Amino acid sequence: MVLLLVVSVPIASGVDRTSTVIAVLLSLAGGLSVRHPVIGAVAVGAVLTLGLGNGPAHIGTGILASPVTVAACAARGRLLTSIGMASWHVIPPAVSGVLRGDDPEFLISQVMLWLVLQTSAVLAGTWGRSLAWRAHEERSRRISDLAEQRRAIARELHDTGVRAMTRVVMLSENATVRPGIDAADAAQFARIAGTAREATEELRLLLETLRTEDSPDVPLPTTGEQSGPIELRGLIEGLRLRLVAEGFDAQVSLDADAELCVPRHGVLDRCLREIEANVTRHGDRGVPVAILGELSTPATMEEGGRPRLELLVRNGIAPRAASAPRGGAGLDGMRERLAQIGGRLETRQEGSSFLTHLTATCTRPHDSPEHAPAGPRSGDDPGHGVTDARA
């Protein structure tokens, strides 16, 4: 509409007031046709026809609104309507030229020009519609293919991963009740069974999502995100206890409110478990693990800001490791998960120690978790429920 106004109104204003009004009306009708092509085309035809009774009025470049409405009708699949409207729109300019006494050769050339414009508009609208349909069919086919791939992946994961983890659960639980087993060994088997059972449940949730969701843009949930906020100190204490169970001397220094909650705690919980896996795989059990947490309180931030947790984990590197743990899918997954809630991750080696520094946005218990800030979302959730435990 704006383009039509710019093209037609300045020229029409140099003729008379009636021509200016007609140019404005044609431009409005051309813009309307983008949403309502038939109504816009009828409005253009009515304005052109009524303009014959005013002198006849000068139409000029305002006629460009006609090809726009004709192309819009054709693009909506109304081919006969677009042809009819194109024929209607050609008649008023031709009659107007006759009433003005234009030279016959000039009149014929003008009519031929309008016919070419209208024919091009019909063809352009039809071509654009065919392109849109092909793009729609291609997207539908792509979604169908991806859905089938997801189901195939789900079948393979069930027949391999889930069955294997279920077998581990059964063997571990049977071992705990084996006659004559030592209590310490029974506790270790119970830990193995619990870990395997947790992994099995998360795999089942992932497989159910893979089977039921047809859209490739739907993010895959994680079990930790099914519930509300969790108390921060409980998450970090859980990390310490798991490291202690693995034979590490873990120490926690948390300078934060004990009642502080973390929205979408599944993200932070996953990150802490990835840290645990990295420490267990590459850490030196002879060096204490330091877990340091600090809170940026709202008083030190802009009004209305939320507290931010700064968590630093320092662990030794096992002698068998020739260098710092290499970054891999696990660390990449942590960075992507934290970015979703406005956080970040930094890792580096300092001598024989490895540092993991993460930042996450927190909230007070009275705050709604739905209002927690989140980072930009892509078409695919980078978490996707499962991460590689390798650093």
BADO-113400 format. One record per residue (C-alpha): residue in one letter; residue number from 1; x, y, z. Coordinates in Angstrom, 1 decimal. Each point is the difference from the previous one (the first is absolute). Layout:
! residues N
{resn:a&resi:NUM&X:X&Y:Y&Z:Z}
...
! end
This chain:
! residues 391
{resn:m&resi:1&X:0.0&Y:0.0&Z:0.0}
{resn:v&resi:2&X:2.8&Y:2.4&Z:0.9}
{resn:l&resi:3&X:1.9&Y:-0.8&Z:-3.2}
{resn:l&resi:4&X:-3.2&Y:0.6&Z:-2.1}
{resn:l&resi:5&X:-0.6&Y:3.3&Z:1.8}
{resn:v&resi:6&X:3.6&Y:1.2&Z:-0.6}
{resn:v&resi:7&X:-0.2&Y:-1.0&Z:-3.7}
{resn:s&resi:8&X:-3.5&Y:1.4&Z:-0.8}
{resn:v&resi:9&X:-0.9&Y:2.9&Z:2.3}
{resn:p&resi:10&X:2.7&Y:2.5&Z:-1.0}
{resn:i&resi:11&X:-0.9&Y:-0.4&Z:-3.7}
{resn:a&resi:12&X:-3.7&Y:0.2&Z:0.6}
{resn:s&resi:13&X:0.3&Y:3.0&Z:2.3}
{resn:g&resi:14&X:1.4&Y:2.0&Z:-3.0}
{resn:v&resi:15&X:-3.2&Y:-0.6&Z:-2.0}
{resn:d&resi:16&X:-3.0&Y:0.7&Z:2.3}
{resn:r&resi:17&X:-1.5&Y:-0.9&Z:3.3}
{resn:t&resi:18&X:-2.2&Y:-2.7&Z:-1.4}
{resn:s&resi:19&X:2.9&Y:-1.8&Z:-1.5}
{resn:t&resi:20&X:1.8&Y:0.2&Z:3.4}
{resn:v&resi:21&X:-3.0&Y:-1.5&Z:1.8}
{resn:i&resi:22&X:-0.2&Y:-2.8&Z:-2.6}
{resn:a&resi:23&X:3.8&Y:-0.7&Z:0.4}
{resn:v&resi:24&X:-0.4&Y:-0.3&Z:3.8}
{resn:l&resi:25&X:-3.0&Y:-2.3&Z:-0.3}
{resn:l&resi:26&X:1.8&Y:-2.2&Z:-2.5}
{resn:s&resi:27&X:3.0&Y:-0.2&Z:2.3}
{resn:l&resi:28&X:-2.1&Y:-1.0&Z:3.0}
{resn:a&resi:29&X:-1.8&Y:-2.6&Z:-2.0}
{resn:g&resi:30&X:3.4&Y:-1.4&Z:-1.2}
{resn:g&resi:31&X:1.2&Y:-0.3&Z:3.6}
{resn:l&resi:32&X:-3.3&Y:-1.6&Z:1.0}
{resn:s&resi:33&X:0.4&Y:-2.7&Z:-2.6}
{resn:v&resi:34&X:3.0&Y:-1.5&Z:1.8}
{resn:r&resi:35&X:-2.4&Y:-1.2&Z:2.7}
{resn:h&resi:36&X:-3.3&Y:0.0&Z:-1.9}
{resn:p&resi:37&X:0.8&Y:-0.3&Z:-3.7}
{resn:v&resi:38&X:-3.6&Y:-0.3&Z:-1.3}
{resn:i&resi:39&X:-1.2&Y:3.0&Z:2.0}
{resn:g&resi:40&X:3.1&Y:2.0&Z:-1.1}
{resn:a&resi:41&X:-0.6&Y:-0.9&Z:-3.7}
{resn:v&resi:42&X:-3.7&Y:1.0&Z:0.2}
{resn:a&resi:43&X:1.0&Y:3.3&Z:1.7}
{resn:v&resi:44&X:2.5&Y:0.7&Z:-2.8}
{resn:g&resi:45&X:-2.6&Y:-0.8&Z:-2.7}
{resn:a&resi:46&X:-2.6&Y:2.2&Z:1.7}
{resn:v&resi:47&X:2.4&Y:3.0&Z:0.4}
{resn:l&resi:48&X:1.1&Y:-0.3&Z:-3.7}
{resn:t&resi:49&X:-3.6&Y:-0.2&Z:-1.1}
{resn:l&resi:50&X:-1.2&Y:2.9&Z:2.1}
{resn:g&resi:51&X:2.9&Y:2.1&Z:-1.2}
{resn:l&resi:52&X:-1.6&Y:0.0&Z:-3.5}
{resn:g&resi:53&X:-2.7&Y:2.3&Z:1.2}
{resn:n&resi:54&X:2.4&Y:2.8&Z:1.1}
{resn:g&resi:55&X:1.3&Y:1.5&Z:-3.1}
{resn:p&resi:56&X:1.2&Y:-2.8&Z:-0.6}
{resn:a&resi:57&X:2.6&Y:0.2&Z:2.8}
{resn:h&resi:58&X:3.7&Y:-0.6&Z:-0.5}
{resn:i&resi:59&X:1.0&Y:-3.5&Z:1.2}
{resn:g&resi:60&X:3.7&Y:-0.1&Z:-0.9}
{resn:t&resi:61&X:2.3&Y:-2.2&Z:2.1}
{resn:g&resi:62&X:-2.9&Y:-0.8&Z:2.4}
{resn:i&resi:63&X:-0.9&Y:-2.8&Z:-2.4}
{resn:l&resi:64&X:3.0&Y:-1.9&Z:1.4}
{resn:a&resi:65&X:-2.3&Y:-1.0&Z:2.9}
{resn:s&resi:66&X:-1.9&Y:-2.2&Z:-2.5}
{resn:p&resi:67&X:2.8&Y:-2.5&Z:-0.7}
{resn:v&resi:68&X:0.7&Y:-0.2&Z:3.7}
{resn:t&resi:69&X:-3.6&Y:-1.1&Z:0.7}
{resn:v&resi:70&X:-0.2&Y:-2.3&Z:-3.0}
{resn:a&resi:71&X:3.3&Y:-1.7&Z:1.0}
{resn:a&resi:72&X:-1.3&Y:-0.4&Z:3.6}
{resn:c&resi:73&X:-3.2&Y:-1.7&Z:-1.2}
{resn:a&resi:74&X:2.0&Y:-2.4&Z:-2.2}
{resn:a&resi:75&X:2.3&Y:-0.7&Z:2.9}
{resn:r&resi:76&X:-3.0&Y:-1.0&Z:2.2}
{resn:g&resi:77&X:-1.1&Y:-2.5&Z:-2.6}
{resn:r&resi:78&X:-2.8&Y:2.1&Z:-1.5}
{resn:l&resi:79&X:1.1&Y:-0.2&Z:-3.6}
{resn:l&resi:80&X:-3.3&Y:0.7&Z:-1.7}
{resn:t&resi:81&X:-0.7&Y:2.8&Z:2.4}
{resn:s&resi:82&X:3.5&Y:1.6&Z:-0.7}
{resn:i&resi:83&X:-0.7&Y:-0.3&Z:-3.8}
{resn:g&resi:84&X:-3.4&Y:1.6&Z:0.4}
{resn:m&resi:85&X:1.4&Y:2.8&Z:2.1}
{resn:a&resi:86&X:2.8&Y:0.6&Z:-2.4}
{resn:s&resi:87&X:-2.5&Y:0.4&Z:-2.9}
{resn:w&resi:88&X:-2.1&Y:2.3&Z:2.1}
{resn:h&resi:89&X:2.9&Y:2.2&Z:0.9}
{resn:v&resi:90&X:1.1&Y:0.4&Z:-3.6}
{resn:i&resi:91&X:-3.3&Y:1.4&Z:-1.2}
{resn:p&resi:92&X:-0.2&Y:3.3&Z:2.0}
{resn:p&resi:93&X:3.5&Y:1.3&Z:-1.1}
{resn:a&resi:94&X:-0.9&Y:-0.8&Z:-3.6}
{resn:v&resi:95&X:-3.4&Y:1.7&Z:0.2}
{resn:s&resi:96&X:1.7&Y:2.9&Z:1.8}
{resn:g&resi:97&X:2.4&Y:0.4&Z:-2.9}
{resn:v&resi:98&X:-2.8&Y:0.0&Z:-2.5}
{resn:l&resi:99&X:-1.9&Y:2.7&Z:1.9}
{resn:r&resi:100&X:3.1&Y:2.1&Z:0.2}
{resn:g&resi:101&X:0.4&Y:-0.3&Z:-3.8}
{resn:d&resi:102&X:3.4&Y:-1.7&Z:0.1}
{resn:d&resi:103&X:1.7&Y:-0.9&Z:-3.3}
{resn:p&resi:104&X:-1.2&Y:-3.5&Z:-1.1}
{resn:e&resi:105&X:3.6&Y:-1.3&Z:-0.3}
{resn:f&resi:106&X:0.9&Y:1.3&Z:3.4}
{resn:l&resi:107&X:-3.2&Y:-1.5&Z:1.4}
{resn:i&resi:108&X:0.7&Y:-3.4&Z:-1.5}
{resn:s&resi:109&X:3.5&Y:0.0&Z:1.4}
{resn:q&resi:110&X:-1.3&Y:1.0&Z:3.4}
{resn:v&resi:111&X:-2.5&Y:-2.8&Z:-0.1}
{resn:m&resi:112&X:2.6&Y:-2.5&Z:-1.1}
{resn:l&resi:113&X:2.3&Y:1.1&Z:2.8}
{resn:w&resi:114&X:-2.8&Y:-0.5&Z:2.6}
{resn:l&resi:115&X:-0.8&Y:-3.4&Z:-1.4}
{resn:v&resi:116&X:3.7&Y:-1.0&Z:0.3}
{resn:l&resi:117&X:0.1&Y:1.2&Z:3.6}
{resn:q&resi:118&X:-3.2&Y:-1.9&Z:0.9}
{resn:t&resi:119&X:1.2&Y:-3.2&Z:-1.7}
{resn:s&resi:120&X:3.3&Y:0.2&Z:1.7}
{resn:a&resi:121&X:-1.8&Y:0.6&Z:3.3}
{resn:v&resi:122&X:-2.1&Y:-3.1&Z:-0.4}
{resn:l&resi:123&X:3.0&Y:-2.1&Z:-1.0}
{resn:a&resi:124&X:2.1&Y:1.4&Z:2.9}
{resn:g&resi:125&X:-2.7&Y:-0.8&Z:2.5}
{resn:t&resi:126&X:-0.5&Y:-3.5&Z:-1.3}
{resn:w&resi:127&X:3.8&Y:-0.6&Z:0.0}
{resn:g&resi:128&X:0.3&Y:1.3&Z:3.5}
{resn:r&resi:129&X:-2.8&Y:-2.3&Z:1.2}
{resn:s&resi:130&X:1.7&Y:-3.0&Z:-1.6}
{resn:l&resi:131&X:3.3&Y:0.9&Z:1.7}
{resn:a&resi:132&X:-1.8&Y:0.3&Z:3.4}
{resn:w&resi:133&X:-1.7&Y:-3.4&Z:-0.5}
{resn:r&resi:134&X:3.3&Y:-1.7&Z:-0.9}
{resn:a&resi:135&X:1.7&Y:1.5&Z:3.0}
{resn:h&resi:136&X:-2.9&Y:-1.1&Z:2.2}
{resn:e&resi:137&X:0.1&Y:-3.5&Z:-1.4}
{resn:e&resi:138&X:3.8&Y:-0.1&Z:0.4}
{resn:r&resi:139&X:-0.3&Y:1.0&Z:3.7}
{resn:s&resi:140&X:-2.7&Y:-2.6&Z:0.6}
{resn:r&resi:141&X:2.1&Y:-2.7&Z:-1.6}
{resn:r&resi:142&X:3.0&Y:1.1&Z:2.1}
{resn:i&resi:143&X:-2.0&Y:0.0&Z:3.2}
{resn:s&resi:144&X:-1.4&Y:-3.4&Z:-0.8}
{resn:d&resi:145&X:3.5&Y:-1.4&Z:-0.8}
{resn:l&resi:146&X:1.5&Y:1.5&Z:3.2}
{resn:a&resi:147&X:-2.9&Y:-1.5&Z:2.0}
{resn:e&resi:148&X:0.7&Y:-3.4&Z:-1.4}
{resn:q&resi:149&X:3.7&Y:0.4&Z:0.8}
{resn:r&resi:150&X:-0.9&Y:0.9&Z:3.6}
{resn:r&resi:151&X:-2.2&Y:-3.1&Z:0.3}
{resn:a&resi:152&X:2.8&Y:-2.1&Z:-1.5}
{resn:i&resi:153&X:2.5&Y:1.4&Z:2.5}
{resn:a&resi:154&X:-2.5&Y:-0.6&Z:2.8}
{resn:r&resi:155&X:-0.4&Y:-3.6&Z:-1.0}
{resn:e&resi:156&X:3.8&Y:-0.5&Z:-0.2}
{resn:l&resi:157&X:0.6&Y:1.7&Z:3.4}
{resn:h&resi:158&X:-2.7&Y:-2.2&Z:1.6}
{resn:d&resi:159&X:1.4&Y:-3.2&Z:-1.4}
{resn:t&resi:160&X:3.5&Y:0.9&Z:1.0}
{resn:g&resi:161&X:0.4&Y:2.6&Z:2.8}
{resn:v&resi:162&X:-3.2&Y:-0.6&Z:1.9}
{resn:r&resi:163&X:0.3&Y:-3.7&Z:0.0}
{resn:a&resi:164&X:3.6&Y:0.1&Z:1.0}
{resn:m&resi:165&X:-0.7&Y:2.4&Z:2.9}
{resn:t&resi:166&X:-2.9&Y:-2.1&Z:1.1}
{resn:r&resi:167&X:2.2&Y:-3.0&Z:0.1}
{resn:v&resi:168&X:2.6&Y:1.9&Z:2.1}
{resn:v&resi:169&X:-2.8&Y:0.9&Z:2.4}
{resn:m&resi:170&X:-1.1&Y:-3.6&Z:0.4}
{resn:l&resi:171&X:3.5&Y:-1.3&Z:0.4}
{resn:s&resi:172&X:0.9&Y:2.6&Z:2.6}
{resn:e&resi:173&X:-3.2&Y:-0.4&Z:2.0}
{resn:n&resi:174&X:0.4&Y:-3.8&Z:0.0}
{resn:a&resi:175&X:3.6&Y:0.4&Z:1.1}
{resn:t&resi:176&X:-1.0&Y:2.0&Z:3.1}
{resn:v&resi:177&X:-2.1&Y:-3.0&Z:1.3}
{resn:r&resi:178&X:2.6&Y:-2.7&Z:-0.9}
{resn:p&resi:179&X:0.7&Y:-2.2&Z:3.0}
{resn:g&resi:180&X:3.3&Y:0.9&Z:1.8}
{resn:i&resi:181&X:0.6&Y:3.3&Z:-1.7}
{resn:d&resi:182&X:1.9&Y:2.6&Z:2.0}
{resn:a&resi:183&X:-2.0&Y:3.1&Z:1.1}
{resn:a&resi:184&X:2.4&Y:2.4&Z:-1.7}
{resn:d&resi:185&X:-0.3&Y:-2.0&Z:-3.3}
{resn:a&resi:186&X:-3.8&Y:0.0&Z:0.4}
{resn:a&resi:187&X:0.0&Y:3.8&Z:0.4}
{resn:q&resi:188&X:2.1&Y:0.4&Z:-3.2}
{resn:f&resi:189&X:-2.3&Y:-2.3&Z:-1.9}
{resn:a&resi:190&X:-3.0&Y:2.0&Z:1.2}
{resn:r&resi:191&X:1.7&Y:3.2&Z:-1.2}
{resn:i&resi:192&X:0.5&Y:-1.6&Z:-3.4}
{resn:a&resi:193&X:-3.6&Y:-1.1&Z:-0.1}
{resn:g&resi:194&X:-1.3&Y:3.5&Z:1.0}
{resn:t&resi:195&X:2.2&Y:1.8&Z:-2.6}
{resn:a&resi:196&X:-1.1&Y:-2.5&Z:-2.8}
{resn:r&resi:197&X:-3.6&Y:0.3&Z:1.0}
{resn:e&resi:198&X:0.1&Y:3.8&Z:-0.2}
{resn:a&resi:199&X:1.7&Y:-0.2&Z:-3.4}
{resn:t&resi:200&X:-2.7&Y:-2.4&Z:-1.2}
{resn:e&resi:201&X:-2.8&Y:2.2&Z:1.1}
{resn:e&resi:202&X:1.6&Y:3.0&Z:-1.8}
{resn:l&resi:203&X:0.5&Y:-2.1&Z:-3.2}
{resn:r&resi:204&X:-3.7&Y:-1.1&Z:0.1}
{resn:l&resi:205&X:-1.1&Y:3.6&Z:0.2}
{resn:l&resi:206&X:2.2&Y:0.9&Z:-2.9}
{resn:l&resi:207&X:-1.2&Y:-2.9&Z:-2.1}
{resn:e&resi:208&X:-3.6&Y:0.8&Z:0.7}
{resn:t&resi:209&X:0.6&Y:3.6&Z:-1.3}
{resn:l&resi:210&X:1.9&Y:-1.3&Z:-3.0}
{resn:r&resi:211&X:-3.0&Y:-2.2&Z:-0.9}
{resn:t&resi:212&X:-2.8&Y:2.4&Z:0.6}
{resn:e&resi:213&X:1.3&Y:3.4&Z:-1.3}
{resn:d&resi:214&X:-0.2&Y:0.4&Z:-3.8}
{resn:s&resi:215&X:1.4&Y:3.5&Z:-0.1}
{resn:p&resi:216&X:3.8&Y:0.3&Z:-0.2}
{resn:d&resi:217&X:-0.2&Y:3.4&Z:1.8}
{resn:v&resi:218&X:-1.4&Y:-1.4&Z:3.3}
{resn:p&resi:219&X:2.7&Y:-0.1&Z:2.7}
{resn:l&resi:220&X:0.5&Y:-3.2&Z:1.8}
{resn:p&resi:221&X:-0.7&Y:0.3&Z:3.8}
{resn:t&resi:222&X:2.1&Y:-1.3&Z:2.8}
{resn:t&resi:223&X:-1.3&Y:-1.6&Z:3.1}
{resn:g&resi:224&X:1.5&Y:2.8&Z:2.2}
{resn:e&resi:225&X:-2.1&Y:2.6&Z:-1.7}
{resn:q&resi:226&X:-3.3&Y:-1.7&Z:0.8}
{resn:s&resi:227&X:-0.2&Y:1.6&Z:3.5}
{resn:g&resi:228&X:0.3&Y:3.5&Z:1.4}
{resn:p&resi:229&X:3.0&Y:1.8&Z:1.5}
{resn:i&resi:230&X:2.3&Y:-1.9&Z:2.3}
{resn:e&resi:231&X:2.0&Y:1.4&Z:3.0}
{resn:l&resi:232&X:3.5&Y:0.9&Z:-1.2}
{resn:r&resi:233&X:1.8&Y:-1.4&Z:3.0}
{resn:g&resi:234&X:-1.6&Y:-3.4&Z:-0.5}
{resn:l&resi:235&X:1.4&Y:-0.2&Z:-3.5}
{resn:i&resi:236&X:3.5&Y:0.8&Z:1.0}
{resn:e&resi:237&X:-0.1&Y:-2.2&Z:3.0}
{resn:g&resi:238&X:-1.1&Y:-2.8&Z:-2.2}
{resn:l&resi:239&X:3.0&Y:0.5&Z:-2.2}
{resn:r&resi:240&X:2.3&Y:-0.1&Z:3.0}
{resn:l&resi:241&X:-1.5&Y:-3.2&Z:1.3}
{resn:r&resi:242&X:0.3&Y:-1.7&Z:-3.3}
{resn:l&resi:243&X:3.6&Y:1.0&Z:-0.3}
{resn:v&resi:244&X:0.7&Y:-1.3&Z:3.5}
{resn:a&resi:245&X:-1.6&Y:-3.3&Z:-0.9}
{resn:e&resi:246&X:2.4&Y:-0.2&Z:-2.9}
{resn:g&resi:247&X:3.0&Y:0.4&Z:2.4}
{resn:f&resi:248&X:0.7&Y:3.7&Z:-0.3}
{resn:d&resi:249&X:0.4&Y:2.4&Z:2.9}
{resn:a&resi:250&X:-2.5&Y:2.7&Z:-1.1}
{resn:q&resi:251&X:-0.4&Y:3.2&Z:1.9}
{resn:v&resi:252&X:-2.8&Y:2.6&Z:-0.6}
{resn:s&resi:253&X:0.1&Y:3.7&Z:0.8}
{resn:l&resi:254&X:-3.3&Y:1.6&Z:-1.1}
{resn:d&resi:255&X:-0.4&Y:3.7&Z:0.7}
{resn:a&resi:256&X:-3.7&Y:0.0&Z:-1.0}
{resn:d&resi:257&X:-3.5&Y:0.0&Z:1.5}
{resn:a&resi:258&X:-1.0&Y:-3.5&Z:1.1}
{resn:e&resi:259&X:-3.5&Y:0.6&Z:-1.2}
{resn:l&resi:260&X:1.1&Y:1.2&Z:-3.4}
{resn:c&resi:261&X:-1.7&Y:-1.9&Z:-2.9}
{resn:v&resi:262&X:1.2&Y:-0.7&Z:-3.5}
{resn:p&resi:263&X:-2.7&Y:0.2&Z:-2.8}
{resn:r&resi:264&X:0.0&Y:-2.9&Z:-2.4}
{resn:h&resi:265&X:2.4&Y:-1.8&Z:2.4}
{resn:g&resi:266&X:0.3&Y:-2.9&Z:-2.5}
{resn:v&resi:267&X:2.5&Y:2.1&Z:-1.9}
{resn:l&resi:268&X:2.2&Y:0.7&Z:3.0}
{resn:d&resi:269&X:-0.4&Y:-3.5&Z:1.3}
{resn:r&resi:270&X:1.2&Y:-1.4&Z:-3.3}
{resn:c&resi:271&X:3.0&Y:2.3&Z:0.0}
{resn:l&resi:272&X:0.9&Y:-1.0&Z:3.5}
{resn:r&resi:273&X:-0.2&Y:-3.7&Z:-1.0}
{resn:e&resi:274&X:2.2&Y:0.7&Z:-3.0}
{resn:i&resi:275&X:2.5&Y:1.6&Z:2.4}
{resn:e&resi:276&X:-0.2&Y:-3.0&Z:2.2}
{resn:a&resi:277&X:0.6&Y:-2.3&Z:-3.0}
{resn:n&resi:278&X:3.1&Y:2.0&Z:-1.1}
{resn:v&resi:279&X:1.4&Y:0.0&Z:3.5}
{resn:t&resi:280&X:-0.6&Y:-3.7&Z:0.4}
{resn:r&resi:281&X:1.6&Y:-0.9&Z:-3.3}
{resn:h&resi:282&X:3.0&Y:2.4&Z:0.0}
{resn:g&resi:283&X:0.4&Y:1.2&Z:3.6}
{resn:d&resi:284&X:2.7&Y:-0.9&Z:2.5}
{resn:r&resi:285&X:-1.5&Y:-1.6&Z:3.1}
{resn:g&resi:286&X:3.0&Y:1.0&Z:2.0}
{resn:v&resi:287&X:-0.8&Y:3.7&Z:-0.5}
{resn:p&resi:288&X:-3.1&Y:1.5&Z:1.7}
{resn:v&resi:289&X:-2.8&Y:1.3&Z:-2.2}
{resn:a&resi:290&X:-0.9&Y:3.6&Z:0.8}
{resn:i&resi:291&X:-3.6&Y:1.2&Z:-0.8}
{resn:l&resi:292&X:-0.3&Y:3.7&Z:0.5}
{resn:g&resi:293&X:-3.3&Y:1.9&Z:-0.5}
{resn:e&resi:294&X:-0.6&Y:3.7&Z:0.1}
{resn:l&resi:295&X:-3.2&Y:1.9&Z:-0.5}
{resn:s&resi:296&X:-0.3&Y:3.4&Z:-1.7}
{resn:t&resi:297&X:-2.8&Y:1.5&Z:2.1}
{resn:p&resi:298&X:-2.7&Y:2.4&Z:-1.5}
{resn:a&resi:299&X:1.5&Y:2.9&Z:2.0}
{resn:t&resi:300&X:3.1&Y:-0.2&Z:-2.2}
{resn:m&resi:301&X:-1.9&Y:-0.1&Z:-3.2}
{resn:e&resi:302&X:-2.5&Y:2.2&Z:-1.8}
{resn:e&resi:303&X:-3.4&Y:0.3&Z:1.6}
{resn:g&resi:304&X:-2.2&Y:-2.9&Z:-1.1}
{resn:g&resi:305&X:2.9&Y:-2.3&Z:-0.7}
{resn:r&resi:306&X:0.2&Y:-3.6&Z:1.2}
{resn:p&resi:307&X:2.7&Y:-1.6&Z:2.1}
{resn:r&resi:308&X:2.8&Y:-1.7&Z:-1.9}
{resn:l&resi:309&X:1.9&Y:-3.0&Z:1.2}
{resn:e&resi:310&X:3.7&Y:-0.2&Z:-0.6}
{resn:l&resi:311&X:1.2&Y:-3.6&Z:0.5}
{resn:l&resi:312&X:3.6&Y:-1.0&Z:-0.2}
{resn:v&resi:313&X:1.1&Y:-3.7&Z:0.2}
{resn:r&resi:314&X:3.8&Y:-0.7&Z:0.4}
{resn:n&resi:315&X:1.3&Y:-3.5&Z:-0.2}
{resn:g&resi:316&X:3.4&Y:-1.6&Z:-0.5}
{resn:i&resi:317&X:0.9&Y:-1.8&Z:-3.2}
{resn:a&resi:318&X:0.8&Y:-3.7&Z:0.3}
{resn:p&resi:319&X:3.6&Y:-1.0&Z:-0.8}
{resn:r&resi:320&X:-1.1&Y:-2.1&Z:-2.9}
{resn:a&resi:321&X:-1.3&Y:3.2&Z:-1.8}
{resn:a&resi:322&X:2.8&Y:1.5&Z:-2.0}
{resn:s&resi:323&X:-1.8&Y:3.3&Z:-0.3}
{resn:a&resi:324&X:-3.2&Y:1.7&Z:1.0}
{resn:p&resi:325&X:-3.2&Y:-1.8&Z:-0.8}
{resn:r&resi:326&X:-1.0&Y:0.6&Z:-3.6}
{resn:g&resi:327&X:-3.2&Y:1.8&Z:-0.7}
{resn:g&resi:328&X:-2.6&Y:-2.1&Z:-1.6}
{resn:a&resi:329&X:-3.7&Y:-0.6&Z:-0.4}
{resn:g&resi:330&X:-0.6&Y:0.2&Z:3.8}
{resn:l&resi:331&X:1.5&Y:3.5&Z:0.4}
{resn:d&resi:332&X:-1.7&Y:1.2&Z:-3.2}
{resn:g&resi:333&X:-3.3&Y:-1.2&Z:1.4}
{resn:m&resi:334&X:0.6&Y:1.8&Z:3.3}
{resn:r&resi:335&X:0.7&Y:3.3&Z:-1.9}
{resn:e&resi:336&X:-3.1&Y:-0.4&Z:-2.1}
{resn:r&resi:337&X:-2.2&Y:-0.8&Z:3.0}
{resn:l&resi:338&X:1.3&Y:2.9&Z:2.1}
{resn:a&resi:339&X:-0.5&Y:2.3&Z:-3.0}
{resn:q&resi:340&X:-3.7&Y:-0.9&Z:0.0}
{resn:i&resi:341&X:-0.4&Y:1.5&Z:3.5}
{resn:g&resi:342&X:2.3&Y:3.0&Z:-0.6}
{resn:g&resi:343&X:3.1&Y:-1.7&Z:1.5}
{resn:r&resi:344&X:3.5&Y:-0.9&Z:-1.2}
{resn:l&resi:345&X:2.8&Y:-2.5&Z:0.5}
{resn:e&resi:346&X:3.8&Y:0.4&Z:0.1}
{resn:t&resi:347&X:2.6&Y:-2.7&Z:0.4}
{resn:r&resi:348&X:3.8&Y:0.2&Z:0.2}
{resn:q&resi:349&X:3.0&Y:-1.8&Z:1.4}
{resn:e&resi:350&X:2.2&Y:1.6&Z:2.7}
{resn:g&resi:351&X:3.1&Y:-2.1&Z:0.6}
{resn:s&resi:352&X:-1.2&Y:-3.4&Z:1.2}
{resn:s&resi:353&X:-3.5&Y:1.2&Z:0.7}
{resn:f&resi:354&X:-3.0&Y:0.3&Z:-2.2}
{resn:l&resi:355&X:-2.5&Y:2.8&Z:0.5}
{resn:t&resi:356&X:-3.7&Y:0.0&Z:-1.0}
{resn:h&resi:357&X:-1.8&Y:3.4&Z:0.4}
{resn:l&resi:358&X:-3.7&Y:0.3&Z:-0.7}
{resn:t&resi:359&X:-2.5&Y:2.8&Z:0.4}
{resn:a&resi:360&X:-3.7&Y:-0.5&Z:0.3}
{resn:t&resi:361&X:-3.0&Y:2.2&Z:0.7}
{resn:c&resi:362&X:-1.9&Y:-0.7&Z:3.2}
{resn:t&resi:363&X:-3.3&Y:1.2&Z:1.6}
{resn:r&resi:364&X:-1.5&Y:0.4&Z:3.4}
{resn:p&resi:365&X:-2.6&Y:-2.5&Z:1.3}
{resn:h&resi:366&X:-2.8&Y:2.5&Z:-0.4}
{resn:d&resi:367&X:0.9&Y:0.7&Z:-3.7}
{resn:s&resi:368&X:-1.8&Y:-1.9&Z:-2.7}
{resn:p&resi:369&X:2.2&Y:-2.4&Z:-1.9}
{resn:e&resi:370&X:-1.7&Y:0.8&Z:-3.2}
{resn:h&resi:371&X:1.4&Y:3.5&Z:0.2}
{resn:a&resi:372&X:3.6&Y:-1.2&Z:0.1}
{resn:p&resi:373&X:2.1&Y:1.5&Z:-2.8}
{resn:a&resi:374&X:1.0&Y:-2.3&Z:-2.8}
{resn:g&resi:375&X:2.5&Y:0.2&Z:-2.7}
{resn:p&resi:376&X:-0.7&Y:-0.2&Z:-3.8}
{resn:r&resi:377&X:-1.7&Y:-3.2&Z:-1.2}
{resn:s&resi:378&X:0.9&Y:-1.7&Z:-3.1}
{resn:g&resi:379&X:-2.0&Y:-2.3&Z:-2.1}
{resn:d&resi:380&X:1.6&Y:-3.0&Z:1.9}
{resn:d&resi:381&X:0.4&Y:-0.2&Z:3.7}
{resn:p&resi:382&X:3.8&Y:-0.6&Z:0.4}
{resn:g&resi:383&X:-0.6&Y:-1.9&Z:3.2}
{resn:h&resi:384&X:-2.2&Y:-2.7&Z:-1.5}
{resn:g&resi:385&X:-0.1&Y:-1.9&Z:3.2}
{resn:v&resi:386&X:3.3&Y:-1.9&Z:-0.3}
{resn:t&resi:387&X:3.6&Y:1.3&Z:0.1}
{resn:d&resi:388&X:3.4&Y:-1.6&Z:-0.4}
{resn:a&resi:389&X:1.7&Y:-0.4&Z:3.4}
{resn:r&resi:390&X:3.5&Y:0.5&Z:-1.6}
{resn:a&resi:391&X:1.6&Y:3.4&Z:0.7}
! end
